[in-house]
Amino acid sequence: MYFEFVCGWCGEANVLYGEQAGFWGTKYELPEEWDCWSCDGTNVTPDGPWTEAD
């Protein structure tokens, strides 16, 4: 499933893929840190719940 996060450096939307973790499909694993595609700034993934990307 894809989740949308806003970069803390430039405010640009970023979409990350979350691997399903668990039998019922209600939990997902995302990287702890990710780099913005626009400014290359390193961001920390916030605690869930997360916004599902369109």
N, C-alpha and C positions, 0 to 999 in steps of 0.2 A: 504494500500500500504506500502511496506517496503522501508526504506531509509538507506543508508550506511553513517556512520560517522567514522572518524579516532580519536582515543583517543589522547588527548593532552599530556598524561603522558607517554604512552609506544608506541604509533604509531600503535596500532593494530586496525583493521577494526571491527566495531560494526554495527549490523543491528537493527534498531528500527522500530516498527510498527506505522504508522500514521493513526489515525481515520479520515475518511472523514468528512469534515465540510463544508456544503454548498450543494446546490441543483445540481450544474453542475459537481461536483466531481473534481474541480480543486484546492481546498484548503484542507489542512490536518492539524490536530492538533497533535503535538508531545509533550512529556514532556519537561519542561524547563531544567531539569537536568537529567542525567542518569549516571549509574555506568558501567565502562568497565568490560566486562566479563573476561578479562585476568588479569588486575592488580588491579581491584576494585577501581580505581581512579574515582572521581566524575568529570563529564564534563558538560558544558553548551551547549545546542543546539544552533547552530548558526542561524542567520536569513536566510531565504530561498533566492533563490530557492535551493532545496536540490537534491542530486544525488540519483536517484532511484536504489535500489539494484537489482542485477541480479537474 
